[in-house]
Amino acid sequence: MIPLLRHSSRRLPLALSTQVRRAATTPTPPSNPAILRRSPTVEDIETAELDVELLPQRDAQLAITERAAEQLGRISSQDKHSGSALRISVESGGCHGYQYKMELAQQSAPEDYEFGHPVVTQARVIVDAVSLTLLRGSTVDFATELIGSSFRVVNNPQAVGAGCGCGVSWEAKA
């Protein structure tokens, strides 16, 4: 018999309530500093006509969790996504000013930074030069919850607080 936990007027199986609680409070797993595989040059930025200063290589930092690297490895090993990378960009929008956009990309542009996981070599993350100024120092994670799975950016040192209540948009530090 499964022990029951009293929850308001309903009784939930203890095993289920523990799983729900654990899913809701699972901390970000350990991450590894990503390896900077490629960074744009001044010429790349000028050719793209971007108004952004290049970050010194020591400041072009991103971390990738083990579970994000494993998921990227699985995706890039599929025939239809062979060699794919996760492209992350920052767009204006949402109630707090900025939001993340994530998509699979087959190749990087000259003005992109490309990061790789130190162990899962096929796990790649691409970030454009403008977005990296708002993402540097962040962690890329992959989370599985009751309502689905997704890549997400966590622990962004460039963001103020936890963002809005919807969890989609965030405010940049001044």
Secondary structure as UniProt FT lines:
FT   STRAND          4..7
FT   TURN            8..9
FT   STRAND          10..13
FT   HELIX           14..25
FT   STRAND          31..33
FT   STRAND          35..38
FT   HELIX           42..47
FT   TURN            48..49
FT   TURN            57..59
FT   STRAND          63..65
FT   HELIX           66..77
FT   HELIX           79..81
FT   TURN            82..83
FT   STRAND          85..92
FT   TURN            95..96
FT   STRAND          98..105
FT   TURN            110..111
FT   STRAND          112..116
FT   TURN            121..122
FT   STRAND          124..128
FT   HELIX           129..135
FT   TURN            136..137
FT   STRAND          139..145
FT   TURN            146..147
FT   STRAND          148..154
FT   TURN            157..158
FT   STRAND          159..160
FT   TURN            161..162
FT   TURN            165..166
FT   STRAND          169..172
//
